[in-house]
Amino acid sequence: MTDLEGTQASSVDDAARSGFSLLALLGVGAVSALGLTWFLVSWLVLGSPLTDAIGETVGSLAAILLVVSIIGAARASDPTGRG
């Protein structure tokens, strides 16, 4: 048995794993709903081939996630903490 096998997690680790905030869950739900909606509109309404509709949806979601990542990085690096 090594030294690390017998140790217990600290309360700091437990607090860090508490889950997502309500705002984060709402954001994930909104992005998922927008992606599904765009896929269905592209495929069924606009008549795009299935592979094109999937590609458009993946590209749109990648752009959204890029914007979210940039905003998150800007908020994390804000020295004033006002975000």
PDB file of N, CA, C and O in Angstrom:
ATOM      1  N   MET A   1       0.850  -1.186   0.000  1.00  0.00           N
ATOM      2  CA  MET A   1       0.000   0.000   0.000  1.00  0.00           C
ATOM      3  C   MET A   1       0.887   1.239   0.000  1.00  0.00           C
ATOM      4  O   MET A   1       1.830   1.335   0.786  1.00  0.00           O
ATOM      5  N   THR A   2       0.589   2.169  -0.869  1.00  0.00           N
ATOM      6  CA  THR A   2       1.367   3.405  -0.930  1.00  0.00           C
ATOM      7  C   THR A   2       0.773   4.421   0.035  1.00  0.00           C
ATOM      8  O   THR A   2      -0.285   4.203   0.626  1.00  0.00           O
ATOM      9  N   ASP A   3       1.468   5.511   0.177  1.00  0.00           N
ATOM     10  CA  ASP A   3       0.999   6.568   1.078  1.00  0.00           C
ATOM     11  C   ASP A   3      -0.319   7.182   0.618  1.00  0.00           C
ATOM     12  O   ASP A   3      -1.124   7.607   1.446  1.00  0.00           O
ATOM     13  N   LEU A   4      -0.546   7.233  -0.684  1.00  0.00           N
ATOM     14  CA  LEU A   4      -1.732   7.899  -1.202  1.00  0.00           C
ATOM     15  C   LEU A   4      -2.985   7.035  -1.127  1.00  0.00           C
ATOM     16  O   LEU A   4      -4.093   7.571  -1.166  1.00  0.00           O
ATOM     17  N   GLU A   5      -2.847   5.736  -1.022  1.00  0.00           N
ATOM     18  CA  GLU A   5      -4.019   4.874  -1.027  1.00  0.00           C
ATOM     19  C   GLU A   5      -4.853   5.008   0.238  1.00  0.00           C
ATOM     20  O   GLU A   5      -6.069   4.824   0.187  1.00  0.00           O
ATOM     21  N   GLY A   6      -4.240   5.320   1.360  1.00  0.00           N
ATOM     22  CA  GLY A   6      -4.970   5.386   2.608  1.00  0.00           C
ATOM     23  C   GLY A   6      -5.515   6.756   2.948  1.00  0.00           C
ATOM     24  O   GLY A   6      -6.226   6.893   3.943  1.00  0.00           O
ATOM     25  N   THR A   7      -5.208   7.780   2.159  1.00  0.00           N
ATOM     26  CA  THR A   7      -5.643   9.136   2.491  1.00  0.00           C
ATOM     27  C   THR A   7      -7.070   9.368   2.035  1.00  0.00           C
ATOM     28  O   THR A   7      -7.539   8.770   1.067  1.00  0.00           O
ATOM     29  N   GLN A   8      -7.746  10.243   2.746  1.00  0.00           N
ATOM     30  CA  GLN A   8      -9.102  10.595   2.387  1.00  0.00           C
ATOM     31  C   GLN A   8      -9.095  11.962   1.727  1.00  0.00           C
ATOM     32  O   GLN A   8      -8.201  12.778   1.955  1.00  0.00           O
ATOM     33  N   ALA A   9     -10.106  12.195   0.906  1.00  0.00           N
ATOM     34  CA  ALA A   9     -10.221  13.476   0.218  1.00  0.00           C
ATOM     35  C   ALA A   9     -10.540  14.568   1.233  1.00  0.00           C
ATOM     36  O   ALA A   9     -11.245  14.330   2.214  1.00  0.00           O
ATOM     37  N   SER A  10     -10.024  15.746   0.993  1.00  0.00           N
ATOM     38  CA  SER A  10     -10.288  16.860   1.893  1.00  0.00           C
ATOM     39  C   SER A  10     -11.644  17.477   1.577  1.00  0.00           C
ATOM     40  O   SER A  10     -12.262  17.151   0.564  1.00  0.00           O
ATOM     41  N   SER A  11     -12.095  18.356   2.438  1.00  0.00           N
ATOM     42  CA  SER A  11     -13.374  19.024   2.211  1.00  0.00           C
ATOM     43  C   SER A  11     -13.299  19.976   1.030  1.00  0.00           C
ATOM     44  O   SER A  11     -14.322  20.295   0.424  1.00  0.00           O
ATOM     45  N   VAL A  12     -12.101  20.431   0.698  1.00  0.00           N
ATOM     46  CA  VAL A  12     -11.934  21.302  -0.464  1.00  0.00           C
ATOM     47  C   VAL A  12     -12.267  20.521  -1.728  1.00  0.00           C
ATOM     48  O   VAL A  12     -12.920  21.052  -2.626  1.00  0.00           O
ATOM     49  N   ASP A  13     -11.825  19.259  -1.811  1.00  0.00           N
ATOM     50  CA  ASP A  13     -12.139  18.434  -2.964  1.00  0.00           C
ATOM     51  C   ASP A  13     -13.639  18.196  -3.077  1.00  0.00           C
ATOM     52  O   ASP A  13     -14.191  18.202  -4.178  1.00  0.00           O
ATOM     53  N   ASP A  14     -14.301  17.986  -1.938  1.00  0.00           N
ATOM     54  CA  ASP A  14     -15.743  17.762  -1.952  1.00  0.00           C
ATOM     55  C   ASP A  14     -16.493  18.997  -2.434  1.00  0.00           C
ATOM     56  O   ASP A  14     -17.465  18.876  -3.180  1.00  0.00           O
ATOM     57  N   ALA A  15     -16.063  20.165  -2.025  1.00  0.00           N
ATOM     58  CA  ALA A  15     -16.721  21.394  -2.443  1.00  0.00           C
ATOM     59  C   ALA A  15     -16.515  21.649  -3.928  1.00  0.00           C
ATOM     60  O   ALA A  15     -17.400  22.195  -4.588  1.00  0.00           O
ATOM     61  N   ALA A  16     -15.370  21.266  -4.459  1.00  0.00           N
ATOM     62  CA  ALA A  16     -15.095  21.486  -5.878  1.00  0.00           C
ATOM     63  C   ALA A  16     -15.928  20.570  -6.759  1.00  0.00           C
ATOM     64  O   ALA A  16     -16.156  20.886  -7.926  1.00  0.00           O
ATOM     65  N   ARG A  17     -16.383  19.453  -6.233  1.00  0.00           N
ATOM     66  CA  ARG A  17     -17.161  18.488  -7.016  1.00  0.00           C
ATOM     67  C   ARG A  17     -18.653  18.611  -6.769  1.00  0.00           C
ATOM     68  O   ARG A  17     -19.394  17.667  -7.043  1.00  0.00           O
ATOM     69  N   SER A  18     -19.109  19.724  -6.268  1.00  0.00           N
ATOM     70  CA  SER A  18     -20.512  19.855  -5.897  1.00  0.00           C
ATOM     71  C   SER A  18     -21.440  19.920  -7.099  1.00  0.00           C
ATOM     72  O   SER A  18     -22.643  19.715  -6.939  1.00  0.00           O
ATOM     73  N   GLY A  19     -20.941  20.193  -8.275  1.00  0.00           N
ATOM     74  CA  GLY A  19     -21.781  20.189  -9.473  1.00  0.00           C
ATOM     75  C   GLY A  19     -21.815  21.544 -10.153  1.00  0.00           C
ATOM     76  O   GLY A  19     -21.087  22.472  -9.801  1.00  0.00           O
ATOM     77  N   PHE A  20     -22.691  21.616 -11.142  1.00  0.00           N
ATOM     78  CA  PHE A  20     -22.831  22.834 -11.918  1.00  0.00           C
ATOM     79  C   PHE A  20     -23.812  23.782 -11.245  1.00  0.00           C
ATOM     80  O   PHE A  20     -24.699  23.358 -10.504  1.00  0.00           O
ATOM     81  N   SER A  21     -23.641  25.058 -11.512  1.00  0.00           N
ATOM     82  CA  SER A  21     -24.602  26.031 -11.013  1.00  0.00           C
ATOM     83  C   SER A  21     -25.856  25.981 -11.881  1.00  0.00           C
ATOM     84  O   SER A  21     -25.849  25.405 -12.969  1.00  0.00           O
ATOM     85  N   LEU A  22     -26.908  26.581 -11.397  1.00  0.00           N
ATOM     86  CA  LEU A  22     -28.164  26.626 -12.152  1.00  0.00           C
ATOM     87  C   LEU A  22     -27.963  27.364 -13.472  1.00  0.00           C
ATOM     88  O   LEU A  22     -28.508  26.958 -14.498  1.00  0.00           O
ATOM     89  N   LEU A  23     -27.192  28.433 -13.453  1.00  0.00           N
ATOM     90  CA  LEU A  23     -26.937  29.187 -14.673  1.00  0.00           C
ATOM     91  C   LEU A  23     -26.201  28.341 -15.702  1.00  0.00           C
ATOM     92  O   LEU A  23     -26.503  28.414 -16.893  1.00  0.00           O
ATOM     93  N   ALA A  24     -25.234  27.537 -15.255  1.00  0.00           N
ATOM     94  CA  ALA A  24     -24.502  26.671 -16.175  1.00  0.00           C
ATOM     95  C   ALA A  24     -25.423  25.619 -16.776  1.00  0.00           C
ATOM     96  O   ALA A  24     -25.343  25.343 -17.973  1.00  0.00           O
ATOM     97  N   LEU A  25     -26.289  25.031 -15.969  1.00  0.00           N
ATOM     98  CA  LEU A  25     -27.225  24.031 -16.480  1.00  0.00           C
ATOM     99  C   LEU A  25     -28.209  24.638 -17.477  1.00  0.00           C
ATOM    100  O   LEU A  25     -28.534  24.019 -18.491  1.00  0.00           O
ATOM    101  N   LEU A  26     -28.678  25.840 -17.189  1.00  0.00           N
ATOM    102  CA  LEU A  26     -29.569  26.520 -18.129  1.00  0.00           C
ATOM    103  C   LEU A  26     -28.852  26.846 -19.431  1.00  0.00           C
ATOM    104  O   LEU A  26     -29.440  26.751 -20.508  1.00  0.00           O
ATOM    105  N   GLY A  27     -27.581  27.230 -19.333  1.00  0.00           N
ATOM    106  CA  GLY A  27     -26.799  27.518 -20.535  1.00  0.00           C
ATOM    107  C   GLY A  27     -26.592  26.288 -21.393  1.00  0.00           C
ATOM    108  O   GLY A  27     -26.722  26.348 -22.616  1.00  0.00           O
ATOM    109  N   VAL A  28     -26.267  25.164 -20.754  1.00  0.00           N
ATOM    110  CA  VAL A  28     -26.087  23.914 -21.501  1.00  0.00           C
ATOM    111  C   VAL A  28     -27.397  23.501 -22.163  1.00  0.00           C
ATOM    112  O   VAL A  28     -27.406  23.059 -23.312  1.00  0.00           O
ATOM    113  N   GLY A  29     -28.490  23.645 -21.443  1.00  0.00           N
ATOM    114  CA  GLY A  29     -29.795  23.310 -22.015  1.00  0.00           C
ATOM    115  C   GLY A  29     -30.167  24.203 -23.189  1.00  0.00           C
ATOM    116  O   GLY A  29     -30.713  23.735 -24.188  1.00  0.00           O
ATOM    117  N   ALA A  30     -29.867  25.491 -23.062  1.00  0.00           N
ATOM    118  CA  ALA A  30     -30.173  26.423 -24.147  1.00  0.00           C
ATOM    119  C   ALA A  30     -29.336  26.135 -25.385  1.00  0.00           C
ATOM    120  O   ALA A  30     -29.857  26.145 -26.500  1.00  0.00           O
ATOM    121  N   VAL A  31     -28.049  25.878 -25.200  1.00  0.00           N
ATOM    122  CA  VAL A  31     -27.182  25.577 -26.339  1.00  0.00           C
ATOM    123  C   VAL A  31     -27.605  24.265 -26.998  1.00  0.00           C
ATOM    124  O   VAL A  31     -27.591  24.156 -28.224  1.00  0.00           O
ATOM    125  N   SER A  32     -27.976  23.281 -26.203  1.00  0.00           N
ATOM    126  CA  SER A  32     -28.440  22.006 -26.749  1.00  0.00           C
ATOM    127  C   SER A  32     -29.735  22.186 -27.539  1.00  0.00           C
ATOM    128  O   SER A  32     -29.887  21.627 -28.625  1.00  0.00           O
ATOM    129  N   ALA A  33     -30.651  22.955 -27.000  1.00  0.00           N
ATOM    130  CA  ALA A  33     -31.916  23.202 -27.692  1.00  0.00           C
ATOM    131  C   ALA A  33     -31.686  23.965 -28.994  1.00  0.00           C
ATOM    132  O   ALA A  33     -32.310  23.661 -30.010  1.00  0.00           O
ATOM    133  N   LEU A  34     -30.795  24.953 -28.966  1.00  0.00           N
ATOM    134  CA  LEU A  34     -30.490  25.691 -30.195  1.00  0.00           C
ATOM    135  C   LEU A  34     -29.844  24.797 -31.246  1.00  0.00           C
ATOM    136  O   LEU A  34     -30.164  24.899 -32.431  1.00  0.00           O
ATOM    137  N   GLY A  35     -28.940  23.924 -30.819  1.00  0.00           N
ATOM    138  CA  GLY A  35     -28.294  23.014 -31.763  1.00  0.00           C
ATOM    139  C   GLY A  35     -29.289  22.053 -32.390  1.00  0.00           C
ATOM    140  O   GLY A  35     -29.263  21.840 -33.602  1.00  0.00           O
ATOM    141  N   LEU A  36     -30.157  21.477 -31.588  1.00  0.00           N
ATOM    142  CA  LEU A  36     -31.166  20.555 -32.109  1.00  0.00           C
ATOM    143  C   LEU A  36     -32.136  21.278 -33.041  1.00  0.00           C
ATOM    144  O   LEU A  36     -32.512  20.753 -34.089  1.00  0.00           O
ATOM    145  N   THR A  37     -32.535  22.484 -32.647  1.00  0.00           N
ATOM    146  CA  THR A  37     -33.448  23.263 -33.486  1.00  0.00           C
ATOM    147  C   THR A  37     -32.810  23.594 -34.821  1.00  0.00           C
ATOM    148  O   THR A  37     -33.445  23.459 -35.867  1.00  0.00           O
ATOM    149  N   TRP A  38     -31.553  24.028 -34.792  1.00  0.00           N
ATOM    150  CA  TRP A  38     -30.883  24.362 -36.047  1.00  0.00           C
ATOM    151  C   TRP A  38     -30.725  23.142 -36.939  1.00  0.00           C
ATOM    152  O   TRP A  38     -30.883  23.237 -38.156  1.00  0.00           O
ATOM    153  N   PHE A  39     -30.411  21.983 -36.337  1.00  0.00           N
ATOM    154  CA  PHE A  39     -30.293  20.759 -37.113  1.00  0.00           C
ATOM    155  C   PHE A  39     -31.616  20.427 -37.801  1.00  0.00           C
ATOM    156  O   PHE A  39     -31.635  20.116 -38.993  1.00  0.00           O
ATOM    157  N   LEU A  40     -32.722  20.490 -37.056  1.00  0.00           N
ATOM    158  CA  LEU A  40     -34.025  20.152 -37.635  1.00  0.00           C
ATOM    159  C   LEU A  40     -34.454  21.148 -38.705  1.00  0.00           C
ATOM    160  O   LEU A  40     -35.010  20.756 -39.731  1.00  0.00           O
ATOM    161  N   VAL A  41     -34.199  22.435 -38.474  1.00  0.00           N
ATOM    162  CA  VAL A  41     -34.540  23.446 -39.479  1.00  0.00           C
ATOM    163  C   VAL A  41     -33.716  23.225 -40.752  1.00  0.00           C
ATOM    164  O   VAL A  41     -34.253  23.269 -41.859  1.00  0.00           O
ATOM    165  N   SER A  42     -32.422  22.991 -40.589  1.00  0.00           N
ATOM    166  CA  SER A  42     -31.558  22.798 -41.744  1.00  0.00           C
ATOM    167  C   SER A  42     -31.937  21.549 -42.519  1.00  0.00           C
ATOM    168  O   SER A  42     -31.963  21.568 -43.750  1.00  0.00           O
ATOM    169  N   TRP A  43     -32.229  20.468 -41.819  1.00  0.00           N
ATOM    170  CA  TRP A  43     -32.489  19.197 -42.479  1.00  0.00           C
ATOM    171  C   TRP A  43     -33.907  19.114 -43.037  1.00  0.00           C
ATOM    172  O   TRP A  43     -34.098  18.751 -44.198  1.00  0.00           O
ATOM    173  N   LEU A  44     -34.900  19.448 -42.217  1.00  0.00           N
ATOM    174  CA  LEU A  44     -36.282  19.241 -42.627  1.00  0.00           C
ATOM    175  C   LEU A  44     -36.888  20.431 -43.371  1.00  0.00           C
ATOM    176  O   LEU A  44     -37.610  20.246 -44.351  1.00  0.00           O
ATOM    177  N   VAL A  45     -36.602  21.636 -42.918  1.00  0.00           N
ATOM    178  CA  VAL A  45     -37.236  22.813 -43.520  1.00  0.00           C
ATOM    179  C   VAL A  45     -36.471  23.273 -44.753  1.00  0.00           C
ATOM    180  O   VAL A  45     -37.066  23.506 -45.805  1.00  0.00           O
ATOM    181  N   LEU A  46     -35.154  23.403 -44.626  1.00  0.00           N
ATOM    182  CA  LEU A  46     -34.362  23.898 -45.750  1.00  0.00           C
ATOM    183  C   LEU A  46     -33.986  22.800 -46.741  1.00  0.00           C
ATOM    184  O   LEU A  46     -33.523  23.095 -47.843  1.00  0.00           O
ATOM    185  N   GLY A  47     -34.176  21.557 -46.367  1.00  0.00           N
ATOM    186  CA  GLY A  47     -33.937  20.450 -47.287  1.00  0.00           C
ATOM    187  C   GLY A  47     -32.474  20.122 -47.516  1.00  0.00           C
ATOM    188  O   GLY A  47     -32.132  19.546 -48.548  1.00  0.00           O
ATOM    189  N   SER A  48     -31.607  20.473 -46.586  1.00  0.00           N
ATOM    190  CA  SER A  48     -30.188  20.125 -46.717  1.00  0.00           C
ATOM    191  C   SER A  48     -30.022  18.623 -46.547  1.00  0.00           C
ATOM    192  O   SER A  48     -30.774  17.994 -45.802  1.00  0.00           O
ATOM    193  N   PRO A  49     -29.038  18.039 -47.237  1.00  0.00           N
ATOM    194  CA  PRO A  49     -28.754  16.619 -46.979  1.00  0.00           C
ATOM    195  C   PRO A  49     -28.370  16.414 -45.513  1.00  0.00           C
ATOM    196  O   PRO A  49     -27.892  17.336 -44.852  1.00  0.00           O
ATOM    197  N   LEU A  50     -28.582  15.207 -45.019  1.00  0.00           N
ATOM    198  CA  LEU A  50     -28.364  14.912 -43.611  1.00  0.00           C
ATOM    199  C   LEU A  50     -26.944  15.252 -43.172  1.00  0.00           C
ATOM    200  O   LEU A  50     -26.752  15.859 -42.119  1.00  0.00           O
ATOM    201  N   THR A  51     -25.962  14.872 -43.958  1.00  0.00           N
ATOM    202  CA  THR A  51     -24.573  15.131 -43.569  1.00  0.00           C
ATOM    203  C   THR A  51     -24.265  16.628 -43.543  1.00  0.00           C
ATOM    204  O   THR A  51     -23.500  17.087 -42.694  1.00  0.00           O
ATOM    205  N   ASP A  52     -24.850  17.384 -44.459  1.00  0.00           N
ATOM    206  CA  ASP A  52     -24.648  18.835 -44.446  1.00  0.00           C
ATOM    207  C   ASP A  52     -25.300  19.473 -43.222  1.00  0.00           C
ATOM    208  O   ASP A  52     -24.735  20.381 -42.612  1.00  0.00           O
ATOM    209  N   ALA A  53     -26.496  18.992 -42.867  1.00  0.00           N
ATOM    210  CA  ALA A  53     -27.186  19.530 -41.686  1.00  0.00           C
ATOM    211  C   ALA A  53     -26.391  19.241 -40.423  1.00  0.00           C
ATOM    212  O   ALA A  53     -26.286  20.095 -39.542  1.00  0.00           O
ATOM    213  N   ILE A  54     -25.828  18.034 -40.331  1.00  0.00           N
ATOM    214  CA  ILE A  54     -25.000  17.699 -39.167  1.00  0.00           C
ATOM    215  C   ILE A  54     -23.757  18.580 -39.138  1.00  0.00           C
ATOM    216  O   ILE A  54     -23.380  19.081 -38.079  1.00  0.00           O
ATOM    217  N   GLY A  55     -23.120  18.773 -40.283  1.00  0.00           N
ATOM    218  CA  GLY A  55     -21.925  19.616 -40.345  1.00  0.00           C
ATOM    219  C   GLY A  55     -22.207  21.057 -39.964  1.00  0.00           C
ATOM    220  O   GLY A  55     -21.416  21.680 -39.255  1.00  0.00           O
ATOM    221  N   GLU A  56     -23.327  21.590 -40.429  1.00  0.00           N
ATOM    222  CA  GLU A  56     -23.696  22.960 -40.072  1.00  0.00           C
ATOM    223  C   GLU A  56     -23.943  23.079 -38.570  1.00  0.00           C
ATOM    224  O   GLU A  56     -23.545  24.061 -37.943  1.00  0.00           O
ATOM    225  N   THR A  57     -24.597  22.079 -38.006  1.00  0.00           N
ATOM    226  CA  THR A  57     -24.896  22.102 -36.578  1.00  0.00           C
ATOM    227  C   THR A  57     -23.623  22.026 -35.751  1.00  0.00           C
ATOM    228  O   THR A  57     -23.464  22.769 -34.783  1.00  0.00           O
ATOM    229  N   VAL A  58     -22.720  21.134 -36.126  1.00  0.00           N
ATOM    230  CA  VAL A  58     -21.457  21.002 -35.394  1.00  0.00           C
ATOM    231  C   VAL A  58     -20.643  22.287 -35.504  1.00  0.00           C
ATOM    232  O   VAL A  58     -20.054  22.727 -34.517  1.00  0.00           O
ATOM    233  N   GLY A  59     -20.603  22.882 -36.665  1.00  0.00           N
ATOM    234  CA  GLY A  59     -19.878  24.141 -36.843  1.00  0.00           C
ATOM    235  C   GLY A  59     -20.473  25.270 -36.018  1.00  0.00           C
ATOM    236  O   GLY A  59     -19.745  26.058 -35.415  1.00  0.00           O
ATOM    237  N   SER A  60     -21.795  25.346 -35.995  1.00  0.00           N
ATOM    238  CA  SER A  60     -22.461  26.383 -35.201  1.00  0.00           C
ATOM    239  C   SER A  60     -22.198  26.197 -33.712  1.00  0.00           C
ATOM    240  O   SER A  60     -21.924  27.162 -32.999  1.00  0.00           O
ATOM    241  N   LEU A  61     -22.283  24.950 -33.244  1.00  0.00           N
ATOM    242  CA  LEU A  61     -22.025  24.692 -31.829  1.00  0.00           C
ATOM    243  C   LEU A  61     -20.566  24.957 -31.471  1.00  0.00           C
ATOM    244  O   LEU A  61     -20.281  25.424 -30.368  1.00  0.00           O
ATOM    245  N   ALA A  62     -19.639  24.668 -32.381  1.00  0.00           N
ATOM    246  CA  ALA A  62     -18.227  24.968 -32.127  1.00  0.00           C
ATOM    247  C   ALA A  62     -18.018  26.480 -31.998  1.00  0.00           C
ATOM    248  O   ALA A  62     -17.250  26.927 -31.146  1.00  0.00           O
ATOM    249  N   ALA A  63     -18.692  27.261 -32.833  1.00  0.00           N
ATOM    250  CA  ALA A  63     -18.572  28.716 -32.749  1.00  0.00           C
ATOM    251  C   ALA A  63     -19.148  29.242 -31.435  1.00  0.00           C
ATOM    252  O   ALA A  63     -18.573  30.135 -30.813  1.00  0.00           O
ATOM    253  N   ILE A  64     -20.287  28.684 -31.017  1.00  0.00           N
ATOM    254  CA  ILE A  64     -20.888  29.096 -29.746  1.00  0.00           C
ATOM    255  C   ILE A  64     -19.957  28.765 -28.589  1.00  0.00           C
ATOM    256  O   ILE A  64     -19.756  29.592 -27.699  1.00  0.00           O
ATOM    257  N   LEU A  65     -19.387  27.563 -28.593  1.00  0.00           N
ATOM    258  CA  LEU A  65     -18.485  27.161 -27.518  1.00  0.00           C
ATOM    259  C   LEU A  65     -17.207  27.997 -27.510  1.00  0.00           C
ATOM    260  O   LEU A  65     -16.643  28.252 -26.447  1.00  0.00           O
ATOM    261  N   LEU A  66     -16.750  28.421 -28.679  1.00  0.00           N
ATOM    262  CA  LEU A  66     -15.587  29.306 -28.739  1.00  0.00           C
ATOM    263  C   LEU A  66     -15.895  30.642 -28.069  1.00  0.00           C
ATOM    264  O   LEU A  66     -15.075  31.160 -27.311  1.00  0.00           O
ATOM    265  N   VAL A  67     -17.056  31.195 -28.342  1.00  0.00           N
ATOM    266  CA  VAL A  67     -17.442  32.469 -27.730  1.00  0.00           C
ATOM    267  C   VAL A  67     -17.569  32.309 -26.214  1.00  0.00           C
ATOM    268  O   VAL A  67     -17.109  33.167 -25.461  1.00  0.00           O
ATOM    269  N   VAL A  68     -18.185  31.221 -25.767  1.00  0.00           N
ATOM    270  CA  VAL A  68     -18.327  30.972 -24.330  1.00  0.00           C
ATOM    271  C   VAL A  68     -16.954  30.822 -23.684  1.00  0.00           C
ATOM    272  O   VAL A  68     -16.732  31.319 -22.580  1.00  0.00           O
ATOM    273  N   SER A  69     -16.037  30.144 -24.358  1.00  0.00           N
ATOM    274  CA  SER A  69     -14.687  29.970 -23.829  1.00  0.00           C
ATOM    275  C   SER A  69     -13.950  31.297 -23.706  1.00  0.00           C
ATOM    276  O   SER A  69     -13.266  31.536 -22.711  1.00  0.00           O
ATOM    277  N   ILE A  70     -14.081  32.138 -24.684  1.00  0.00           N
ATOM    278  CA  ILE A  70     -13.424  33.457 -24.642  1.00  0.00           C
ATOM    279  C   ILE A  70     -14.000  34.295 -23.506  1.00  0.00           C
ATOM    280  O   ILE A  70     -13.252  34.955 -22.784  1.00  0.00           O
ATOM    281  N   ILE A  71     -15.312  34.276 -23.342  1.00  0.00           N
ATOM    282  CA  ILE A  71     -15.935  35.030 -22.250  1.00  0.00           C
ATOM    283  C   ILE A  71     -15.477  34.486 -20.903  1.00  0.00           C
ATOM    284  O   ILE A  71     -15.171  35.258 -19.995  1.00  0.00           O
ATOM    285  N   GLY A  72     -15.428  33.163 -20.767  1.00  0.00           N
ATOM    286  CA  GLY A  72     -14.976  32.566 -19.518  1.00  0.00           C
ATOM    287  C   GLY A  72     -13.536  32.898 -19.197  1.00  0.00           C
ATOM    288  O   GLY A  72     -13.200  33.158 -18.041  1.00  0.00           O
ATOM    289  N   ALA A  73     -12.675  32.894 -20.215  1.00  0.00           N
ATOM    290  CA  ALA A  73     -11.270  33.244 -19.995  1.00  0.00           C
ATOM    291  C   ALA A  73     -11.130  34.712 -19.601  1.00  0.00           C
ATOM    292  O   ALA A  73     -10.313  35.051 -18.745  1.00  0.00           O
ATOM    293  N   ALA A  74     -11.919  35.579 -20.221  1.00  0.00           N
ATOM    294  CA  ALA A  74     -11.864  36.999 -19.879  1.00  0.00           C
ATOM    295  C   ALA A  74     -12.350  37.228 -18.444  1.00  0.00           C
ATOM    296  O   ALA A  74     -11.781  38.043 -17.718  1.00  0.00           O
ATOM    297  N   ARG A  75     -13.384  36.520 -18.046  1.00  0.00           N
ATOM    298  CA  ARG A  75     -13.897  36.667 -16.678  1.00  0.00           C
ATOM    299  C   ARG A  75     -12.895  36.123 -15.661  1.00  0.00           C
ATOM    300  O   ARG A  75     -12.728  36.696 -14.585  1.00  0.00           O
ATOM    301  N   ALA A  76     -12.232  35.023 -15.998  1.00  0.00           N
ATOM    302  CA  ALA A  76     -11.276  34.418 -15.062  1.00  0.00           C
ATOM    303  C   ALA A  76     -10.024  35.265 -14.897  1.00  0.00           C
ATOM    304  O   ALA A  76      -9.401  35.239 -13.836  1.00  0.00           O
ATOM    305  N   SER A  77      -9.645  36.009 -15.916  1.00  0.00           N
ATOM    306  CA  SER A  77      -8.438  36.810 -15.842  1.00  0.00           C
ATOM    307  C   SER A  77      -8.696  38.248 -15.375  1.00  0.00           C
ATOM    308  O   SER A  77      -7.766  39.049 -15.284  1.00  0.00           O
ATOM    309  N   ASP A  78      -9.952  38.571 -15.081  1.00  0.00           N
ATOM    310  CA  ASP A  78     -10.293  39.916 -14.632  1.00  0.00           C
ATOM    311  C   ASP A  78      -9.760  40.123 -13.215  1.00  0.00           C
ATOM    312  O   ASP A  78     -10.233  39.466 -12.288  1.00  0.00           O
ATOM    313  N   PRO A  79      -8.782  41.024 -13.021  1.00  0.00           N
ATOM    314  CA  PRO A  79      -8.194  41.189 -11.696  1.00  0.00           C
ATOM    315  C   PRO A  79      -9.139  41.842 -10.686  1.00  0.00           C
ATOM    316  O   PRO A  79      -8.939  41.704  -9.479  1.00  0.00           O
ATOM    317  N   THR A  80     -10.160  42.548 -11.160  1.00  0.00           N
ATOM    318  CA  THR A  80     -11.071  43.220 -10.232  1.00  0.00           C
ATOM    319  C   THR A  80     -12.115  42.271  -9.675  1.00  0.00           C
ATOM    320  O   THR A  80     -12.717  42.551  -8.638  1.00  0.00           O
ATOM    321  N   GLY A  81     -12.341  41.136 -10.361  1.00  0.00           N
ATOM    322  CA  GLY A  81     -13.310  40.171  -9.888  1.00  0.00           C
ATOM    323  C   GLY A  81     -14.749  40.549 -10.168  1.00  0.00           C
ATOM    324  O   GLY A  81     -15.671  39.905  -9.669  1.00  0.00           O
ATOM    325  N   ARG A  82     -14.948  41.583 -10.960  1.00  0.00           N
ATOM    326  CA  ARG A  82     -16.311  42.020 -11.269  1.00  0.00           C
ATOM    327  C   ARG A  82     -16.902  41.276 -12.449  1.00  0.00           C
ATOM    328  O   ARG A  82     -18.118  41.310 -12.636  1.00  0.00           O
ATOM    329  N   GLY A  83     -16.077  40.593 -13.267  1.00  0.00           N
ATOM    330  CA  GLY A  83     -16.506  39.747 -14.371  1.00  0.00           C
ATOM    331  C   GLY A  83     -17.296  40.414 -15.386  1.00  0.00           C
ATOM    332  O   GLY A  83     -17.707  39.785 -16.361  1.00  0.00           O
TER     333      GLY A  83
END
